[in-house]
């Protein structure tokens, strides 16, 4: 069975790339097809893999400014010739699902989310990433095309897997398709419980607007409590100007040091709506309670009063109220960690392999029955 892997773009190492990493472990000989690849930004991940890129790779600014290229991405992803493969396994939050495959090829897509900036709020997308004014004015026109293409491209997929129930509901809403849910992999065994406890609260993640670092900073400025923020991104300078002396920006922390920050924090702050929320599960794997916005997929994995507490509105005032409530409660770190173990990488790989083998068997049986 010849299999190809398709990924949106390899320009950072995040949750989607962790999924792709597991796929390469399941299928070590499979090549990777992707729109753009920036080896420097990937820090050597996938360096030993055969990677095919689209014509966008030849544009001088594509690796660093790929967010300016949505009008070109549909044609770029469609250029790949996948005719020699029996199975195409894509993981996608935007364009990878749009590859064109032949009638005999089985295309399975692991979907991180339907394309958010096409369906949810394209204007918010342009604001979040600080596009120039002339591009912002073009976005509504471009998005009409992108939205139509996105719907058509979803119809090309034979089998859909969603990374959460939240995403499965969005797939049904926008694509009118059902999806099997397989939660993404989390390296839970990298994280540990610690009896050491420091006074700081913690946030981890890319510094972009929808993560809502701004309301967390506003809240902690007023509370006067220590907050450490791990991550880099385009919001850094703006957030630093907002932050008081009790808030510390740590930038990118080496992978081997990250577990210690999780294990020793008082609680993990999660004010955003996420399709899944890997960093929140990493905090739970460290036995630390969450103070989280009740949105996205996280409410399905956090038990109020046992593994964390929720706030209802994305406001500084709601965060302050939740932090004060947190101070009155106690949590069992072992119980919290146990709730995270179902997301282990090996469980993900076993579930995906079982799904793929069943899908291939059914596909072959269907071909024989024709």
Buried (B, 14 or more C-beta within 10 A) or exposed (E): EBBBBBBBBBBBBEBBBBBBBBBBEBBEEBBBBBBBBBEEEBEEBBEEBEBBBBEBBEBEEBBEEBBBBBBBBBEBBBBBEBEEBBBBBBBBBBBBBBBBBEEEBBBBBBBBBBBBBBBBEBEEBBEBBEBEEEEBEEBEEBBEEBBEBBBEBBEBBBBBBBBBBBBBEBBBEBBEBEBBBBBBBBBBEBBBEBEEEBEBBBBBBBBBBBBBBBBBBBBBBEBEBBBBBBBBBEBBEBBEEBBEEBBEBBEEBEEEEBBBBBBBBBBBBBBBBBBBBBBBBBBBBBBBBBBBBBBBBBBEBBEEEBBBBBBEEBBBEBBBBBBEBBEEEEBEBEEBBBBBBEBBBEBBBEBBEEBBEEBBEEBBEEEEEE
